[in-house]
């Protein structure tokens, strides 16, 4: 039963989403759809300059200074109720050591995005600030009925916020990677596996002790998933986690055998097949919020 405590507050009526491009540039034809899609969800849009380029080094939406300025300005803008990434790709890591941590700390408005934005969620989590691991307009919302259904699900979640006790998704089907039957509680951490591993050895790697670690990825063959998980293990990042939530691993051969080899031996609850990641459905997840993972009931709740 949910109580009246908001863990992530609802956005106001006709909230303004500040759109930034901290990573890759929009693919051809997606930027023109941005404002109509946001307005169709019932929100207003403020699109920051870096979304329009010019691109930098061929794989960044704009140069580092522009992308950093957009992030700072969106967080500091009183007209903006939440900040959403245009798309993933790569680029957030380049900004981490230049971000104004004082501004980040005092601006608790939600950050929405996933994939490369895992790096920004990790930094905010260090400061005790939660955000939404969720689909983004230029990478997901325009992809037919399924992509739009994910956008609608995100819009509904943003409007109602998150209360203690809320279920975060459906009861999952049984999965061979599930482990344990006893519920476990911990702050939800993680996101994209490759990005998380890239943070190791830097001051921006989140403290995973006691967390429920969520992992997903795209285009990583099983041996690459093995290498990434091995690096987490060798670095001690898996030693004291409370539980594991596995999302989608797409656009490559299934890494389930590798995942079973790593997470199955941890002796902690595992819930697999969660509908989030580079796929549809891609349900919003509250990174930085304490959740209860129940592998017996196959549910996740706040």
N, C-alpha and C positions, 0 to 999 in steps of 0.2 A: 504494500500500500504506500503510495507516494505521500510525502508530507508537504508542508507549505514552504520548505526551504529551497530557494533557487540556488543551484550550483553554477549554472550559467543562465543569466537573466534573459527574458525574452526581449527581442528588439521591438522598438516602438512601431506604431502604425506608420506605414509608408516610410520605413527606415531607409537611410541612405547607405548604400554599399560603396565604399571606396575601393576602386579596382586598381591594383598595382601589378607590375610585371617584374618580380624580383629574380626571375630565372630566364627561361627561353622566350623567344618572340612568338607572337601568335601565328598560327598557320594561315595560309592564304584563305581569305573569305570568312574567317571567324571573327575578326575584329568588328566588322560591320554588323554582326548579329548581336554584339555585346549588350548595348543599351536596350534594344527591343526585348531580349530575353530577360533581362533584369526587371524591366517594367512589367513584362508579362507575369512575373512572379509576384508582383505587387509591391516592389521596392523601387527606390530611386537610385540612380547611378551617378557617381562622380569618378570619371576616368582620369587617372594621373598620366602625365606626359610620357613617361617611359614606355607605356603600352604602345605608343605610336612610333617608337624607335628614335633615331636610326639604330639598327642592330650593331652589335659590337663583337668582333672576333668571329662572326658568322653564326654563333650559337647563343648569344646573349641578347635579350630584348633591347637593351641600351647599355651604355657604358656604366661602370660601377658607380660613379658619382651620381648619375641620374637615377639609377635604380635605388640607391641608398636614400637619396633625397625624397623620392616618392614614398618610400616606406616611412621615413620620419614625418613627412608632411601629412600622410594619411592618418598616422597614429595621433598626431597633434591637432588635427582638423576637427573643430567642434561640430561641424556639419555632418561628419562621417560617424555612423553608428557602429559599423563593423568594417573590417578590411578583408578583402578577398583577393586571392591570387588569380591572375588571368589564366595561367597554366603552369605546368611544371617544366621539365627539361633539366637544365642545370644552371646554377649561378648563385644560389643563396649562400653557399659556403664562402664565396668570395667576399661577402658583406659582413660576416659574423664579427670580425674583430674591429669593425668600424661603426657598428650600431651603437647609438646613444643608449646605454643601459638605463640611465636615469629616466629618460623619456619612456623607454619600454616598460619600466617598472610602474610609472604613474599612469600609463595609458593601458587600462585593462580591457579596452574594447576587444571583442572577439577577432581573432585571426582565423580565416577560413581557407583551407587548401590542403593538399597532400602531395605525395611524390617528393619533389625537391624541397618543398616547404617543410618537410620533416625537420630540416636543419633549423628553421625559424621556430617551430614548435619546441624543439629541444632547448633552445636558448630561453624562450619564455618560460618553459617548465622549470628551469633553474631558478627563475625569479618567482615561482609560485603562481604563474598566470596560465590559465587554461585556454584552450581554443578548440576549433572544430577541424578534425581530419575529415575532409569532405570534398565532393566533386567541384570542379572549377568550370567557369563558363566557356572558355575557349578550348578546353580539352575534352569536355564531357557533355555539357548541357545540350549541344546542338546535334548529338548523335542519335537522331530518330526518337521513337517513342520511349525506348528504354533510358536513353540519356536524359530526356525531359522528365521522365518519372523520377529519376534521381534528383533532379533540380527541384521538383515539387516537394519531395520528401525533405530536402534540405530546408526549403522555404518554410515548410510547416514546423520543422524543429526550431528554426530561428525565431518564429513567431511565438511559440509556446515556451521556449526556454527548456531548461533541464532541472527537474526537481529530484531530490533524494528519493530513491525507490523506483524511478522510471525505468521501464524496460527499454533497451537500446536497439532492439531488433526482434525478429521472430524467434520462436523456439526452433533450433536447428535440427536437421535430420541427423541421425547417427553418423559418425565419421570414424574410420579406422585409426585416425591419429589422436582421437580423444583419449585422455588419460585421467584417472581418478574419478571420484564421485562426490567429494566433499567441497563445498563452496570455499572460495578464497577471496580475500579483499585486498586491494592495493591500488595505488595511483596508476592510471593507464598511461603507458609510455610507449615510445617507439614510432613506428610508421614504416617507411620504406627501408628495407634491410640494407641495401647498398649505401644509401645516404647515412644511415645510422653508423655503419662500420667506418665510413669516411670520417666521422667525428672522433673516432678513437685516437688517443694520443694528443688530442687538442683540449683546450680548456672548455670546450663547448659540448663535450660528451656528457649526456645526462647521467646522473646517479641512478642506476637501475635497481638498487637494493630495495627489496620489498615491493617492487612494482609488478603490475600485470603487463607483460611485454607483448605488444601487438606488432606483428611482422607481416609484410606483403612485399611483392616485387613483380617486375615485368621484364621479360626477355632475358632472364638469367637461367642458363642451362643447369642441370643438377650439379655438375662439378663446380660451377661458380657459386651456387647456393652453399655447397659444402665448404668452399674456401671462405665465404663470408661468415658462416656460422662458426667455423673453426677459429677465425680471428676473434670473434666474440668470446668463444670459450677460452682461448689462450690468454686473452686479455683480462679474464676474470669477470667479464660482464654478465655471464649467466650464473654466477656462483650463488647469488642470494636473491634471485627474483622469486616472486610469490606464485606466479602462474604465467601461462603463455596463451595468447589468443592469435590464431593463425587465420589470416585473410587469404586473398587470392594470389596465386603465383601463375601468371599468364604469359602467353606468347613464347613459350618454350616447353620442352618436355617436362612432365610432372616431376617435381622434386620430392614427392611424398616419402619415398624410401629414405632419402637423405634427412628430411625433417624428422622422420620417426627415429632415426639413429641418434640425432642430437637431443631432441626434446623428450623423447621417450625415456632416456636415461637420467633425466633430471630429478625424477621422483616428485614432481609437483603437478598440479592440475593443468591440463591442456584442453582447450576447446578449439576445434578446427572447423574450417568451412565457413568462417564468418564472412558475410557479404559486404566486404569493403576492400578497396584496392583498385587496381587498373582493370576494372571490369564493370559490368552491371549485373545486379544492383550494386551500388557503391554507397552504402548507408553512412550517415555522419557519425563519427565517434568523438567523444570529448577527451582529447589528449590533455593530461594534467589534472583530471578529476578522478577521485577514488571510485572504483567500480567493484562490483561483486561478480566474479566469474564462477558459474555453477556448471561443472561438466556433467553432473548427474542429471540435472534438469535441462542441460544444453541451452542455457540462457546467459545473458550479460545484462546487468542492471546498474544504475547509478546508486 
